[in-house]
Amino acid sequence: MKHEKLLKDIMQEGCLGKAIRYCYIKEFQKHGLPHTHLIVFLHPDAKLHTPDELDKLLSAEIPDPDTDPELYELVMKYMIHTFCGPENPNTPCMKDGKCSKGFPKPFCDQTTISDDSYANLYCHNTEKTYCPITRRSIIFI
């Protein structure tokens, strides 16, 4: 139901702008919960071209636990990359002694877009972006 609602919001309601096509695949996580990988093709007039446009829609920062504790807890529980590296070499992402996904990612004071249109979202280095247990940066996947 959530999948169908998401597609309706994107394709019919235009929540991301005018979408012209999409493709997806459903997969099941380790605990059997489904998730979808979705690609949405936007009309050229609806594409995001500047860092300011990206910042209005996307964020790589962890919600503030003081002002939004519920969202903070959900993000910490479901959206944080496993702590990997020399302290935890047996995580599935570790290949040849380093994270195959490139974590931890560096902090970034402003959103940038590379020549190949890859976005590097801002993620400020604040006290709330560190895990108090491992003293390592917390980064979204």
NUZALUM-315923 format. One record per residue: residue number from 1; x negated, y negated, z of N, C-alpha, C in turn; residue in three letters. Coordinates in nm, 2 decimals, padded with zeros to 4 digits. Example, Ala and Ser with C-alpha at 12.3 -4.5 7.8 and 13.67 -1.06 7.14 Angstrom:
! residues 2
<site i="1" n_x="-01.32" n_y="00.57" n_z="00.78" ca_x="-01.23" ca_y="00.45" ca_z="00.78" c_x="-01.32" c_y="00.33" c_z="00.78" aa="ala"/>
<site i="2" n_x="-01.28" n_y="00.22" n_z="00.71" ca_x="-01.37" ca_y="00.11" ca_z="00.71" c_x="-01.29" c_y="00.00" c_z="00.79" aa="ser"/>
***
This chain:
! residues 141
<site i="1" n_x="-00.08" n_y="00.12" n_z="00.00" ca_x="00.00" ca_y="00.00" ca_z="00.00" c_x="-00.09" c_y="-00.13" c_z="00.00" aa="met"/>
<site i="2" n_x="-00.19" n_y="-00.12" n_z="00.08" ca_x="-00.28" ca_y="-00.24" ca_z="00.08" c_x="-00.35" c_y="-00.26" c_z="-00.05" aa="lys"/>
<site i="3" n_x="-00.39" n_y="-00.15" n_z="-00.11" ca_x="-00.46" ca_y="-00.16" ca_z="-00.24" c_x="-00.36" c_y="-00.22" c_z="-00.35" aa="his"/>
<site i="4" n_x="-00.24" n_y="-00.18" n_z="-00.35" ca_x="-00.14" ca_y="-00.23" ca_z="-00.44" c_x="-00.11" c_y="-00.38" c_z="-00.42" aa="glu"/>
<site i="5" n_x="-00.11" n_y="-00.41" n_z="-00.29" ca_x="-00.08" ca_y="-00.55" ca_z="-00.25" c_x="-00.20" c_y="-00.64" c_z="-00.29" aa="lys"/>
<site i="6" n_x="-00.32" n_y="-00.59" n_z="-00.27" ca_x="-00.44" ca_y="-00.66" ca_z="-00.32" c_x="-00.44" c_y="-00.69" c_z="-00.47" aa="leu"/>
<site i="7" n_x="-00.41" n_y="-00.58" n_z="-00.54" ca_x="-00.41" ca_y="-00.60" ca_z="-00.69" c_x="-00.30" c_y="-00.70" c_z="-00.73" aa="leu"/>
<site i="8" n_x="-00.18" n_y="-00.70" n_z="-00.66" ca_x="-00.08" ca_y="-00.79" ca_z="-00.69" c_x="-00.12" c_y="-00.93" c_z="-00.66" aa="lys"/>
<site i="9" n_x="-00.19" n_y="-00.95" n_z="-00.55" ca_x="-00.24" ca_y="-01.08" ca_z="-00.51" c_x="-00.34" c_y="-01.14" c_z="-00.61" aa="asp"/>
<site i="10" n_x="-00.42" n_y="-01.05" n_z="-00.66" ca_x="-00.53" ca_y="-01.09" ca_z="-00.76" c_x="-00.47" c_y="-01.11" c_z="-00.89" aa="ile"/>
<site i="11" n_x="-00.40" n_y="-01.01" n_z="-00.95" ca_x="-00.36" ca_y="-01.02" ca_z="-01.09" c_x="-00.23" c_y="-01.10" c_z="-01.11" aa="met"/>
<site i="12" n_x="-00.13" n_y="-01.10" n_z="-01.02" ca_x="-00.01" ca_y="-01.17" ca_z="-01.04" c_x="00.00" c_y="-01.30" c_z="-00.97" aa="gln"/>
<site i="13" n_x="-00.05" n_y="-01.31" n_z="-00.85" ca_x="-00.05" ca_y="-01.43" ca_z="-00.77" c_x="-00.16" c_y="-01.52" c_z="-00.79" aa="glu"/>
<site i="14" n_x="-00.27" n_y="-01.47" n_z="-00.85" ca_x="-00.38" ca_y="-01.55" ca_z="-00.88" c_x="-00.46" c_y="-01.61" c_z="-00.77" aa="gly"/>
<site i="15" n_x="-00.48" n_y="-01.53" n_z="-00.66" ca_x="-00.55" ca_y="-01.58" ca_z="-00.54" c_x="-00.70" c_y="-01.61" c_z="-00.57" aa="cys"/>
<site i="16" n_x="-00.75" n_y="-01.55" n_z="-00.67" ca_x="-00.89" ca_y="-01.58" ca_z="-00.71" c_x="-00.90" c_y="-01.66" c_z="-00.83" aa="leu"/>
<site i="17" n_x="-00.79" n_y="-01.71" n_z="-00.88" ca_x="-00.79" ca_y="-01.78" ca_z="-01.01" c_x="-00.73" c_y="-01.68" c_z="-01.11" aa="gly"/>
<site i="18" n_x="-00.73" n_y="-01.72" n_z="-01.24" ca_x="-00.67" ca_y="-01.64" ca_z="-01.34" c_x="-00.76" c_y="-01.52" c_z="-01.37" aa="lys"/>
<site i="19" n_x="-00.70" n_y="-01.40" n_z="-01.34" ca_x="-00.77" ca_y="-01.27" ca_z="-01.36" c_x="-00.72" c_y="-01.21" c_z="-01.49" aa="ala"/>
<site i="20" n_x="-00.81" n_y="-01.16" n_z="-01.57" ca_x="-00.76" ca_y="-01.11" ca_z="-01.70" c_x="-00.77" c_y="-00.96" c_z="-01.71" aa="ile"/>
<site i="21" n_x="-00.86" n_y="-00.90" n_z="-01.63" ca_x="-00.87" ca_y="-00.75" ca_z="-01.62" c_x="-00.93" c_y="-00.71" c_z="-01.49" aa="arg"/>
<site i="22" n_x="-00.92" n_y="-00.58" n_z="-01.46" ca_x="-00.99" ca_y="-00.52" ca_z="-01.34" c_x="-01.01" c_y="-00.37" c_z="-01.37" aa="tyr"/>
<site i="23" n_x="-01.11" n_y="-00.32" n_z="-01.29" ca_x="-01.13" ca_y="-00.18" ca_z="-01.29" c_x="-01.17" c_y="-00.14" c_z="-01.14" aa="cys"/>
<site i="24" n_x="-01.14" n_y="-00.02" n_z="-01.10" ca_x="-01.17" ca_y="00.02" ca_z="-00.96" c_x="-01.19" c_y="00.17" c_z="-00.95" aa="tyr"/>
<site i="25" n_x="-01.25" n_y="00.21" n_z="-00.84" ca_x="-01.26" ca_y="00.35" ca_z="-00.81" c_x="-01.24" c_y="00.36" c_z="-00.66" aa="ile"/>
<site i="26" n_x="-01.16" n_y="00.46" n_z="-00.62" ca_x="-01.14" ca_y="00.48" ca_z="-00.48" c_x="-01.23" c_y="00.59" c_z="-00.43" aa="lys"/>
<site i="27" n_x="-01.29" n_y="00.57" n_z="-00.31" ca_x="-01.38" ca_y="00.66" ca_z="-00.25" c_x="-01.34" c_y="00.68" c_z="-00.10" aa="glu"/>
<site i="28" n_x="-01.39" n_y="00.79" n_z="-00.04" ca_x="-01.36" ca_y="00.81" ca_z="00.10" c_x="-01.49" c_y="00.81" c_z="00.18" aa="phe"/>
<site i="29" n_x="-01.48" n_y="00.74" n_z="00.29" ca_x="-01.60" ca_y="00.72" ca_z="00.38" c_x="-01.62" c_y="00.85" c_z="00.46" aa="gln"/>
<site i="30" n_x="-01.72" n_y="00.84" n_z="00.54" ca_x="-01.76" ca_y="00.96" ca_z="00.62" c_x="-01.65" c_y="01.01" c_z="00.71" aa="lys"/>
<site i="31" n_x="-01.57" n_y="00.92" n_z="00.76" ca_x="-01.46" ca_y="00.97" ca_z="00.85" c_x="-01.33" c_y="00.99" c_z="00.77" aa="his"/>
<site i="32" n_x="-01.33" n_y="00.99" n_z="00.64" ca_x="-01.22" ca_y="01.02" ca_z="00.56" c_x="-01.13" c_y="00.90" c_z="00.52" aa="gly"/>
<site i="33" n_x="-01.17" n_y="00.78" n_z="00.56" ca_x="-01.09" ca_y="00.66" ca_z="00.53" c_x="-01.12" c_y="00.62" c_z="00.39" aa="leu"/>
<site i="34" n_x="-01.02" n_y="00.58" n_z="00.31" ca_x="-01.04" ca_y="00.54" ca_z="00.17" c_x="-01.09" c_y="00.40" c_z="00.17" aa="pro"/>
<site i="35" n_x="-01.17" n_y="00.37" n_z="00.06" ca_x="-01.20" ca_y="00.23" ca_z="00.03" c_x="-01.21" c_y="00.22" c_z="-00.12" aa="his"/>
<site i="36" n_x="-01.21" n_y="00.10" n_z="-00.17" ca_x="-01.20" ca_y="00.08" ca_z="-00.31" c_x="-01.32" c_y="-00.02" c_z="-00.35" aa="thr"/>
<site i="37" n_x="-01.38" n_y="00.02" n_z="-00.46" ca_x="-01.48" ca_y="-00.07" ca_z="-00.53" c_x="-01.40" c_y="-00.13" c_z="-00.64" aa="his"/>
<site i="38" n_x="-01.39" n_y="-00.26" n_z="-00.64" ca_x="-01.31" ca_y="-00.33" ca_z="-00.74" c_x="-01.39" c_y="-00.43" c_z="-00.81" aa="leu"/>
<site i="39" n_x="-01.38" n_y="-00.43" n_z="-00.95" ca_x="-01.44" ca_y="-00.54" ca_z="-01.03" c_x="-01.32" c_y="-00.62" c_z="-01.09" aa="ile"/>
<site i="40" n_x="-01.32" n_y="-00.75" n_z="-01.07" ca_x="-01.22" ca_y="-00.83" ca_z="-01.13" c_x="-01.28" c_y="-00.92" c_z="-01.23" aa="val"/>
<site i="41" n_x="-01.23" n_y="-00.92" n_z="-01.35" ca_x="-01.28" ca_y="-01.01" ca_z="-01.46" c_x="-01.19" c_y="-01.13" c_z="-01.46" aa="phe"/>
<site i="42" n_x="-01.25" n_y="-01.25" n_z="-01.44" ca_x="-01.18" ca_y="-01.37" ca_z="-01.43" c_x="-01.19" c_y="-01.44" c_z="-01.57" aa="leu"/>
<site i="43" n_x="-01.09" n_y="-01.52" n_z="-01.60" ca_x="-01.09" ca_y="-01.61" ca_z="-01.72" c_x="-01.20" c_y="-01.70" c_z="-01.70" aa="his"/>
<site i="44" n_x="-01.27" n_y="-01.74" n_z="-01.80" ca_x="-01.39" ca_y="-01.83" ca_z="-01.79" c_x="-01.36" c_y="-01.96" c_z="-01.71" aa="pro"/>
<site i="45" n_x="-01.24" n_y="-02.01" n_z="-01.72" ca_x="-01.20" ca_y="-02.13" ca_z="-01.65" c_x="-01.19" c_y="-02.11" c_z="-01.50" aa="asp"/>
<site i="46" n_x="-01.18" n_y="-01.98" n_z="-01.46" ca_x="-01.16" ca_y="-01.95" ca_z="-01.32" c_x="-01.29" c_y="-01.91" c_z="-01.25" aa="ala"/>
<site i="47" n_x="-01.39" n_y="-01.89" n_z="-01.32" ca_x="-01.52" ca_y="-01.84" ca_z="-01.26" c_x="-01.58" c_y="-01.95" c_z="-01.17" aa="lys"/>
<site i="48" n_x="-01.65" n_y="-01.90" n_z="-01.07" ca_x="-01.72" ca_y="-01.99" ca_z="-00.98" c_x="-01.86" c_y="-02.01" c_z="-01.04" aa="leu"/>
<site i="49" n_x="-01.89" n_y="-02.14" n_z="-01.05" ca_x="-02.02" ca_y="-02.18" ca_z="-01.12" c_x="-02.12" c_y="-02.25" c_z="-01.03" aa="his"/>
<site i="50" n_x="-02.07" n_y="-02.30" n_z="-00.92" ca_x="-02.16" ca_y="-02.38" ca_z="-00.83" c_x="-02.16" c_y="-02.32" c_z="-00.69" aa="thr"/>
<site i="51" n_x="-02.27" n_y="-02.35" n_z="-00.61" ca_x="-02.28" ca_y="-02.30" ca_z="-00.48" c_x="-02.16" c_y="-02.35" c_z="-00.39" aa="pro"/>
<site i="52" n_x="-02.11" n_y="-02.48" n_z="-00.42" ca_x="-02.00" ca_y="-02.53" ca_z="-00.34" c_x="-01.87" c_y="-02.45" c_z="-00.36" aa="asp"/>
<site i="53" n_x="-01.85" n_y="-02.41" n_z="-00.49" ca_x="-01.73" ca_y="-02.33" ca_z="-00.52" c_x="-01.74" c_y="-02.19" c_z="-00.45" aa="glu"/>
<site i="54" n_x="-01.86" n_y="-02.13" n_z="-00.45" ca_x="-01.88" ca_y="-02.00" ca_z="-00.38" c_x="-01.85" c_y="-02.02" c_z="-00.23" aa="leu"/>
<site i="55" n_x="-01.91" n_y="-02.12" n_z="-00.17" ca_x="-01.89" ca_y="-02.14" ca_z="-00.03" c_x="-01.75" c_y="-02.16" c_z="00.02" aa="asp"/>
<site i="56" n_x="-01.66" n_y="-02.21" n_z="-00.07" ca_x="-01.52" ca_y="-02.22" ca_z="-00.04" c_x="-01.45" c_y="-02.08" c_z="-00.03" aa="lys"/>
<site i="57" n_x="-01.51" n_y="-01.98" n_z="-00.09" ca_x="-01.44" ca_y="-01.85" ca_z="-00.10" c_x="-01.51" c_y="-01.74" c_z="-00.02" aa="leu"/>
<site i="58" n_x="-01.65" n_y="-01.75" n_z="-00.01" ca_x="-01.73" ca_y="-01.64" ca_z="00.05" c_x="-01.81" c_y="-01.69" c_z="00.16" aa="leu"/>
<site i="59" n_x="-01.84" n_y="-01.60" n_z="00.26" ca_x="-01.93" ca_y="-01.63" ca_z="00.37" c_x="-02.01" c_y="-01.51" c_z="00.41" aa="ser"/>
<site i="60" n_x="-02.13" n_y="-01.53" n_z="00.44" ca_x="-02.21" ca_y="-01.42" ca_z="00.49" c_x="-02.25" c_y="-01.43" c_z="00.64" aa="ala"/>
<site i="61" n_x="-02.17" n_y="-01.52" n_z="00.71" ca_x="-02.20" ca_y="-01.54" ca_z="00.85" c_x="-02.10" c_y="-01.47" c_z="00.93" aa="glu"/>
<site i="62" n_x="-02.15" n_y="-01.44" n_z="01.05" ca_x="-02.07" ca_y="-01.37" ca_z="01.15" c_x="-01.97" c_y="-01.47" c_z="01.21" aa="ile"/>
<site i="63" n_x="-01.85" n_y="-01.43" n_z="01.23" ca_x="-01.75" ca_y="-01.53" ca_z="01.30" c_x="-01.80" c_y="-01.56" c_z="01.44" aa="pro"/>
<site i="64" n_x="-01.76" n_y="-01.67" n_z="01.48" ca_x="-01.80" ca_y="-01.72" ca_z="01.62" c_x="-01.72" c_y="-01.64" c_z="01.72" aa="asp"/>
<site i="65" n_x="-01.78" n_y="-01.56" n_z="01.81" ca_x="-01.71" ca_y="-01.49" ca_z="01.91" c_x="-01.63" c_y="-01.57" c_z="02.01" aa="pro"/>
<site i="66" n_x="-01.67" n_y="-01.70" n_z="02.02" ca_x="-01.60" ca_y="-01.78" ca_z="02.12" c_x="-01.47" c_y="-01.84" c_z="02.06" aa="asp"/>
<site i="67" n_x="-01.47" n_y="-01.87" n_z="01.93" ca_x="-01.35" ca_y="-01.93" ca_z="01.86" c_x="-01.26" c_y="-01.83" c_z="01.79" aa="thr"/>
<site i="68" n_x="-01.32" n_y="-01.71" n_z="01.76" ca_x="-01.24" ca_y="-01.61" ca_z="01.69" c_x="-01.28" c_y="-01.47" c_z="01.73" aa="asp"/>
<site i="69" n_x="-01.26" n_y="-01.44" n_z="01.86" ca_x="-01.31" ca_y="-01.31" ca_z="01.91" c_x="-01.26" c_y="-01.19" c_z="01.84" aa="pro"/>
<site i="70" n_x="-01.13" n_y="-01.19" n_z="01.79" ca_x="-01.08" ca_y="-01.07" ca_z="01.72" c_x="-01.15" c_y="-01.05" c_z="01.59" aa="glu"/>
<site i="71" n_x="-01.17" n_y="-01.15" n_z="01.51" ca_x="-01.24" ca_y="-01.13" ca_z="01.38" c_x="-01.38" c_y="-01.09" c_z="01.41" aa="leu"/>
<site i="72" n_x="-01.44" n_y="-01.15" n_z="01.51" ca_x="-01.58" ca_y="-01.12" ca_z="01.54" c_x="-01.59" c_y="-00.97" c_z="01.57" aa="tyr"/>
<site i="73" n_x="-01.50" n_y="-00.92" n_z="01.65" ca_x="-01.51" ca_y="-00.77" ca_z="01.69" c_x="-01.49" c_y="-00.68" c_z="01.57" aa="glu"/>
<site i="74" n_x="-01.40" n_y="-00.72" n_z="01.48" ca_x="-01.37" ca_y="-00.64" ca_z="01.36" c_x="-01.50" c_y="-00.64" c_z="01.27" aa="leu"/>
<site i="75" n_x="-01.56" n_y="-00.76" n_z="01.25" ca_x="-01.68" ca_y="-00.77" ca_z="01.17" c_x="-01.79" c_y="-00.68" c_z="01.23" aa="val"/>
<site i="76" n_x="-01.81" n_y="-00.70" n_z="01.36" ca_x="-01.92" ca_y="-00.62" ca_z="01.42" c_x="-01.90" c_y="-00.47" c_z="01.42" aa="met"/>
<site i="77" n_x="-01.77" n_y="-00.43" n_z="01.42" ca_x="-01.74" ca_y="-00.29" ca_z="01.42" c_x="-01.74" c_y="-00.23" c_z="01.28" aa="lys"/>
<site i="78" n_x="-01.70" n_y="-00.30" n_z="01.17" ca_x="-01.68" ca_y="-00.24" ca_z="01.04" c_x="-01.77" c_y="-00.30" c_z="00.93" aa="tyr"/>
<site i="79" n_x="-01.84" n_y="-00.41" n_z="00.95" ca_x="-01.90" ca_y="-00.48" ca_z="00.83" c_x="-02.05" c_y="-00.50" c_z="00.85" aa="met"/>
<site i="80" n_x="-02.11" n_y="-00.44" n_z="00.95" ca_x="-02.25" ca_y="-00.46" ca_z="00.97" c_x="-02.34" c_y="-00.35" c_z="00.92" aa="ile"/>
<site i="81" n_x="-02.45" n_y="-00.38" n_z="00.85" ca_x="-02.54" ca_y="-00.27" ca_z="00.81" c_x="-02.60" c_y="-00.20" c_z="00.93" aa="his"/>
<site i="82" n_x="-02.61" n_y="-00.07" n_z="00.92" ca_x="-02.68" ca_y="00.01" ca_z="01.02" c_x="-02.82" c_y="-00.05" c_z="01.05" aa="thr"/>
<site i="83" n_x="-02.85" n_y="-00.05" n_z="01.18" ca_x="-02.99" ca_y="-00.10" ca_z="01.21" c_x="-03.09" c_y="00.00" c_z="01.17" aa="phe"/>
<site i="84" n_x="-03.17" n_y="-00.04" n_z="01.08" ca_x="-03.27" ca_y="00.05" ca_z="01.02" c_x="-03.41" c_y="-00.01" c_z="01.03" aa="cys"/>
<site i="85" n_x="-03.51" n_y="00.06" n_z="00.98" ca_x="-03.64" ca_y="00.01" ca_z="00.99" c_x="-03.73" c_y="00.11" c_z="01.07" aa="gly"/>
<site i="86" n_x="-03.84" n_y="00.06" n_z="01.11" ca_x="-03.93" ca_y="00.15" ca_z="01.19" c_x="-03.87" c_y="00.19" c_z="01.32" aa="pro"/>
<site i="87" n_x="-03.78" n_y="00.11" n_z="01.38" ca_x="-03.72" ca_y="00.15" ca_z="01.51" c_x="-03.61" c_y="00.26" c_z="01.49" aa="glu"/>
<site i="88" n_x="-03.56" n_y="00.28" n_z="01.37" ca_x="-03.46" ca_y="00.37" ca_z="01.34" c_x="-03.48" c_y="00.44" c_z="01.20" aa="asn"/>
<site i="89" n_x="-03.59" n_y="00.51" n_z="01.19" ca_x="-03.63" ca_y="00.56" ca_z="01.05" c_x="-03.54" c_y="00.67" c_z="01.00" aa="pro"/>
<site i="90" n_x="-03.44" n_y="00.73" n_z="01.07" ca_x="-03.36" ca_y="00.84" ca_z="01.02" c_x="-03.23" c_y="00.79" c_z="00.97" aa="asn"/>
<site i="91" n_x="-03.20" n_y="00.66" n_z="00.95" ca_x="-03.08" ca_y="00.62" ca_z="00.89" c_x="-03.08" c_y="00.65" c_z="00.75" aa="thr"/>
<site i="92" n_x="-02.96" n_y="00.68" n_z="00.69" ca_x="-02.95" ca_y="00.72" ca_z="00.55" c_x="-03.01" c_y="00.63" c_z="00.45" aa="pro"/>
<site i="93" n_x="-03.02" n_y="00.50" n_z="00.48" ca_x="-03.07" ca_y="00.40" ca_z="00.38" c_x="-03.22" c_y="00.40" c_z="00.37" aa="cys"/>
<site i="94" n_x="-03.29" n_y="00.46" n_z="00.47" ca_x="-03.43" ca_y="00.46" ca_z="00.47" c_x="-03.50" c_y="00.55" c_z="00.37" aa="met"/>
<site i="95" n_x="-03.58" n_y="00.49" n_z="00.28" ca_x="-03.65" ca_y="00.56" ca_z="00.18" c_x="-03.80" c_y="00.52" c_z="00.18" aa="lys"/>
<site i="96" n_x="-03.89" n_y="00.61" n_z="00.19" ca_x="-04.03" ca_y="00.58" ca_z="00.19" c_x="-04.07" c_y="00.47" c_z="00.30" aa="asp"/>
<site i="97" n_x="-04.00" n_y="00.48" n_z="00.41" ca_x="-04.04" ca_y="00.39" ca_z="00.52" c_x="-03.97" c_y="00.25" c_z="00.52" aa="gly"/>
<site i="98" n_x="-03.88" n_y="00.22" n_z="00.42" ca_x="-03.82" ca_y="00.09" ca_z="00.42" c_x="-03.67" c_y="00.11" c_z="00.38" aa="lys"/>
<site i="99" n_x="-03.59" n_y="00.01" n_z="00.40" ca_x="-03.45" ca_y="00.02" ca_z="00.37" c_x="-03.43" c_y="00.01" c_z="00.22" aa="cys"/>
<site i="100" n_x="-03.36" n_y="00.10" n_z="00.16" ca_x="-03.34" ca_y="00.11" ca_z="00.02" c_x="-03.24" c_y="00.00" c_z="-00.02" aa="ser"/>
<site i="101" n_x="-03.17" n_y="-00.06" n_z="00.07" ca_x="-03.08" ca_y="-00.17" ca_z="00.04" c_x="-03.14" c_y="-00.31" c_z="00.06" aa="lys"/>
<site i="102" n_x="-03.26" n_y="-00.32" n_z="00.10" ca_x="-03.33" ca_y="-00.44" ca_z="00.11" c_x="-03.30" c_y="-00.52" c_z="00.24" aa="gly"/>
<site i="103" n_x="-03.26" n_y="-00.45" n_z="00.35" ca_x="-03.23" ca_y="-00.52" ca_z="00.47" c_x="-03.35" c_y="-00.51" c_z="00.56" aa="phe"/>
<site i="104" n_x="-03.37" n_y="-00.60" n_z="00.65" ca_x="-03.28" ca_y="-00.72" ca_z="00.67" c_x="-03.30" c_y="-00.83" c_z="00.57" aa="pro"/>
<site i="105" n_x="-03.20" n_y="-00.89" n_z="00.53" ca_x="-03.20" ca_y="-01.00" ca_z="00.43" c_x="-03.25" c_y="-01.12" c_z="00.50" aa="lys"/>
<site i="106" n_x="-03.32" n_y="-01.21" n_z="00.43" ca_x="-03.37" ca_y="-01.34" ca_z="00.49" c_x="-03.25" c_y="-01.43" c_z="00.52" aa="pro"/>
<site i="107" n_x="-03.26" n_y="-01.52" n_z="00.62" ca_x="-03.17" ca_y="-01.62" ca_z="00.64" c_x="-03.18" c_y="-01.73" c_z="00.53" aa="phe"/>
<site i="108" n_x="-03.07" n_y="-01.80" n_z="00.50" ca_x="-03.07" ca_y="-01.89" ca_z="00.39" c_x="-02.98" c_y="-02.01" c_z="00.44" aa="cys"/>
<site i="109" n_x="-03.04" n_y="-02.13" n_z="00.43" ca_x="-02.97" ca_y="-02.25" ca_z="00.47" c_x="-02.87" c_y="-02.30" c_z="00.38" aa="asp"/>
<site i="110" n_x="-02.88" n_y="-02.26" n_z="00.25" ca_x="-02.78" ca_y="-02.30" ca_z="00.15" c_x="-02.76" c_y="-02.19" c_z="00.05" aa="gln"/>
<site i="111" n_x="-02.64" n_y="-02.19" n_z="-00.01" ca_x="-02.61" ca_y="-02.09" ca_z="-00.11" c_x="-02.68" c_y="-02.13" c_z="-00.24" aa="thr"/>
<site i="112" n_x="-02.74" n_y="-02.03" n_z="-00.31" ca_x="-02.80" ca_y="-02.05" ca_z="-00.43" c_x="-02.75" c_y="-01.95" c_z="-00.53" aa="thr"/>
<site i="113" n_x="-02.76" n_y="-01.98" n_z="-00.66" ca_x="-02.72" ca_y="-01.89" ca_z="-00.77" c_x="-02.85" c_y="-01.88" c_z="-00.86" aa="ile"/>
<site i="114" n_x="-02.89" n_y="-01.75" n_z="-00.88" ca_x="-03.01" ca_y="-01.72" ca_z="-00.96" c_x="-02.97" c_y="-01.73" c_z="-01.11" aa="ser"/>
<site i="115" n_x="-03.08" n_y="-01.73" n_z="-01.19" ca_x="-03.06" ca_y="-01.74" ca_z="-01.34" c_x="-02.97" c_y="-01.63" c_z="-01.39" aa="asp"/>
<site i="116" n_x="-02.97" n_y="-01.51" n_z="-01.33" ca_x="-02.89" ca_y="-01.40" ca_z="-01.37" c_x="-02.75" c_y="-01.40" c_z="-01.30" aa="asp"/>
<site i="117" n_x="-02.71" n_y="-01.51" n_z="-01.24" ca_x="-02.58" ca_y="-01.53" ca_z="-01.18" c_x="-02.56" c_y="-01.46" c_z="-01.05" aa="ser"/>
<site i="118" n_x="-02.67" n_y="-01.41" n_z="-00.99" ca_x="-02.66" ca_y="-01.35" ca_z="-00.86" c_x="-02.66" c_y="-01.45" c_z="-00.75" aa="tyr"/>
<site i="119" n_x="-02.56" n_y="-01.44" n_z="-00.66" ca_x="-02.54" ca_y="-01.54" ca_z="-00.55" c_x="-02.61" c_y="-01.50" c_z="-00.43" aa="ala"/>
<site i="120" n_x="-02.69" n_y="-01.59" n_z="-00.37" ca_x="-02.74" ca_y="-01.57" ca_z="-00.23" c_x="-02.67" c_y="-01.66" c_z="-00.14" aa="asn"/>
<site i="121" n_x="-02.58" n_y="-01.61" n_z="-00.06" ca_x="-02.49" ca_y="-01.69" ca_z="00.02" c_x="-02.57" c_y="-01.74" c_z="00.15" aa="leu"/>
<site i="122" n_x="-02.53" n_y="-01.86" n_z="00.19" ca_x="-02.59" ca_y="-01.91" ca_z="00.31" c_x="-02.56" c_y="-01.82" c_z="00.43" aa="tyr"/>
<site i="123" n_x="-02.66" n_y="-01.81" n_z="00.51" ca_x="-02.65" ca_y="-01.74" ca_z="00.64" c_x="-02.75" c_y="-01.81" c_z="00.74" aa="cys"/>
<site i="124" n_x="-02.70" n_y="-01.89" n_z="00.82" ca_x="-02.78" ca_y="-01.97" ca_z="00.91" c_x="-02.84" c_y="-01.88" c_z="01.02" aa="his"/>
<site i="125" n_x="-02.96" n_y="-01.91" n_z="01.06" ca_x="-03.03" ca_y="-01.84" ca_z="01.17" c_x="-02.99" c_y="-01.90" c_z="01.30" aa="asn"/>
<site i="126" n_x="-02.89" n_y="-01.84" n_z="01.36" ca_x="-02.84" ca_y="-01.89" ca_z="01.49" c_x="-02.85" c_y="-01.78" c_z="01.59" aa="thr"/>
<site i="127" n_x="-02.83" n_y="-01.81" n_z="01.72" ca_x="-02.84" ca_y="-01.71" ca_z="01.82" c_x="-02.73" c_y="-01.60" c_z="01.80" aa="glu"/>
<site i="128" n_x="-02.62" n_y="-01.64" n_z="01.74" ca_x="-02.51" ca_y="-01.54" ca_z="01.72" c_x="-02.53" c_y="-01.45" c_z="01.60" aa="lys"/>
<site i="129" n_x="-02.64" n_y="-01.46" n_z="01.53" ca_x="-02.67" ca_y="-01.37" ca_z="01.42" c_x="-02.77" c_y="-01.26" c_z="01.46" aa="thr"/>
<site i="130" n_x="-02.79" n_y="-01.25" n_z="01.58" ca_x="-02.89" ca_y="-01.15" ca_z="01.63" c_x="-02.81" c_y="-01.05" c_z="01.72" aa="tyr"/>
<site i="131" n_x="-02.85" n_y="-00.92" n_z="01.71" ca_x="-02.80" ca_y="-00.82" ca_z="01.80" c_x="-02.88" c_y="-00.83" c_z="01.93" aa="cys"/>
<site i="132" n_x="-02.81" n_y="-00.85" n_z="02.04" ca_x="-02.87" ca_y="-00.86" ca_z="02.17" c_x="-02.95" c_y="-00.73" c_z="02.21" aa="pro"/>
<site i="133" n_x="-02.91" n_y="-00.62" n_z="02.16" ca_x="-02.97" ca_y="-00.49" ca_z="02.20" c_x="-03.11" c_y="-00.47" c_z="02.13" aa="ile"/>
<site i="134" n_x="-03.11" n_y="-00.49" n_z="02.00" ca_x="-03.23" ca_y="-00.46" ca_z="01.92" c_x="-03.31" c_y="-00.59" c_z="01.89" aa="thr"/>
<site i="135" n_x="-03.26" n_y="-00.71" n_z="01.92" ca_x="-03.32" ca_y="-00.83" ca_z="01.89" c_x="-03.35" c_y="-00.85" c_z="01.74" aa="arg"/>
<site i="136" n_x="-03.28" n_y="-00.78" n_z="01.66" ca_x="-03.29" ca_y="-00.79" ca_z="01.51" c_x="-03.18" c_y="-00.86" c_z="01.45" aa="arg"/>
<site i="137" n_x="-03.20" n_y="-00.92" n_z="01.33" ca_x="-03.09" ca_y="-00.99" ca_z="01.27" c_x="-02.98" c_y="-00.90" c_z="01.23" aa="ser"/>
<site i="138" n_x="-02.85" n_y="-00.95" n_z="01.24" ca_x="-02.73" ca_y="-00.88" ca_z="01.20" c_x="-02.70" c_y="-00.93" c_z="01.06" aa="ile"/>
<site i="139" n_x="-02.69" n_y="-00.84" n_z="00.97" ca_x="-02.66" ca_y="-00.88" ca_z="00.83" c_x="-02.55" c_y="-00.80" c_z="00.77" aa="ile"/>
<site i="140" n_x="-02.46" n_y="-00.86" n_z="00.70" ca_x="-02.35" ca_y="-00.80" ca_z="00.63" c_x="-02.39" c_y="-00.70" c_z="00.52" aa="phe"/>
<site i="141" n_x="-02.31" n_y="-00.60" n_z="00.50" ca_x="-02.33" ca_y="-00.52" ca_z="00.38" c_x="-02.22" c_y="-00.55" c_z="00.28" aa="ile"/>
***
